Amino acid sequence: MKNVLLIHGFNGIPKIFEYFKENLQKLDYNVIMPNFPVRENITVERYFEIFEKYREYFNEDCIVVAHSIGNPMFIKYISKYGLQVGKYISLAGFSKDYYNEGKDVLNEKVKLTILSEKEKQDTKQLVIDRYSIYSNDDHIVPFELLKDFCRDIDSKPILIENIGHMGKKSGLEELPEVIEIIKQ
């Protein structure tokens, strides 16, 4: 049985993850959806503590779907420990710092997740298949940084218009493109 690890971002588990879990379980995938720290409780160390509980799943049969800040956290973890992953699908992934007016806690946490050149290179070596899904109307991560992320980790860019940041605020309830990529 293949394992799918869902890694949420800043505001917790987005609605779209429930859709992934329900549909992937019907296809006999083992779906792992941990609760990571949120908002002011986010630290790299706390994310790593949760990852450690699932370390046995990190291998060439593992599929990772990460959202927003979960992306650089995942990359930092596999880079630090040299862990291989079969397939990785980024939702609104970024690797560089950015600023959002009036979102001081988010801005502070984004600074923790800036990827080094080594971490970017390690991703290319440790992850067999890489995909990055992003939107033209993301209200959190600047469009140029979403595109840069694809280049930084050499992932297949998948632009889907008008799906926002794909988190709680976007209200996105389905994203069948992710299920199709996982099934490939």
N, C-alpha and C positions, 0 to 999 in steps of 0.2 A: 504494500500500500504506500502510495506517495503521500508525503507530508506537505501541507501548505501552512506556512507561518505568516500570520497577518500582524503587521507592526503599525500601530496607530501613532498619531502625532500629538500635537500640543493640547487639543481639547478632548482627547480620549477617543473611544471607539466610534467612528462615523457610521451612519446608517448603512452605507454601502457595504461595510464589512459583514453585516448580518445577511445581506443579499449573497455575498460571496460564500459565506459559511453554509447557508441553506442549500445553494445550488451545487457547491462542491461536494458536500456530504452525500447528496443524491447520486453523485458520480463516484462514490466510494473513496474520496480523498479523506485523509485524517487532517482536519482543520484545527489549528492551534491559534487561539486568539487571546493572548495574555493582556492583562491590564497593566500598562506602563504608567509611570508617574505623569501627571498632567500639570499644566500651567506653572505656577511658582515652584512646584515640587520637582520639576525636571532637572536632572543632572546626568551627565554621562555615566557616572558611577551607578546611579539608581537604574538606568536603562540596562547597564551591563549585569547588574544583579539579577534582573528578570531574564535576560538572555542566558545566563548561566544555568538556569533551571531547565532550559530547552537545548542545551549545547549538544546533546546526543543526536539531535535531529539535523544538525548542520552537516550536510554531506551532499554528494552529487545527485541524490534523489530528492533533495529538499527544494521546494519552491517558496520563494519569499515575495510577499506583496507588502510594500511599505508605503505609508502616506506621510507626506510633508516632512516634518522634523524627524520622523521615524527613519527616513532614508539615510541621512548622514549618521545617525546613531547606529544603524545596522552596518554601514560601511566601516565605521570606526571599530566596531566589534570584530568583524571578520578579519580586518586588517591586523588588529592587535594580536589575534590568536592564529592567524593563517588558516582560517576555516573555509572550506570550499562549499559552494552552493551550485545547484544545477541550473536553476532559473530564478531570475529576479525581475520583478515588475515594480517600477517606481511610479507612484501617483504624486504629481506635484513635487518632484524631487528637486533639491538644490544643493549646491556645494559651497556657495559663497555667502558672505554677509549681506544683509539688506535691512532696510529700515521701513517701518510702518508707523505713520503719524498716530499718536495716541495709544499705541500698543507697547507700553514700556516693558512689561514682563516678557512678551513675545520677543521683542528686540534683544533683550538681555539673553534669552535662551538660544536664539539663533546664533549669537556670538560663540556659544559653546560648541557649535556643530560645524564650524568651518572646516572643510576637508583639506588635508595636506596633499602635496603632490604624491607622496608615498601611498597614502590611502586611496587616491584616485587610481594610481597604477596597480595597486594590489587588487582593486575591484576587477580590473581587466583580466588579471591572472587567476583570481579565485572564483569568479562567477562565470559559468559556461555560457549562458544565454542571458542577455540584458535588454530590457525594454523600458522605455520611459514614456508614460502617458501624461500629457499636460494639455491645458486649455488656453485659448486666446483671451479669456476673460477671468483669469485667476485674480481674485481681489487681495491675495496675501503675498504671493511670490511674484516679483516682476517677470514679465514674459521673457526678457533677454536672459535672465538667470535660469529659467526653466530650459531654454534652448542650450545654454552653456553646459548645464548638467549632462545632457545627452552626449555632448562632445567630451566632457571631462571623464566620463566613465565608458565611453565608446558604446553607448546603448542605441538600440533602434528607436528613433523618435516617432511617437505616435501622437499627433495633434488631433484632439477631438474638440470641436468648437462648442462653446456655450455650456460647459459643464463646471465652470468656476474652479474652486480650489478642491472640490470633491469631498469636502468635510461636512460638518454638521450644518453650517450656515447655507451651503449650496443646496441642501435638500435632495441631492442626487440619491435615487433609490435603486437604480440598476446601472450596471456597466458590463454588458455581456462581452465586450471586447476582452476584458480580463479573463473571463472564463474560457474564451476561445484560445487565448495565448497559453493558458495553463494546460488545456487539452492537447495542444500541438506536440 
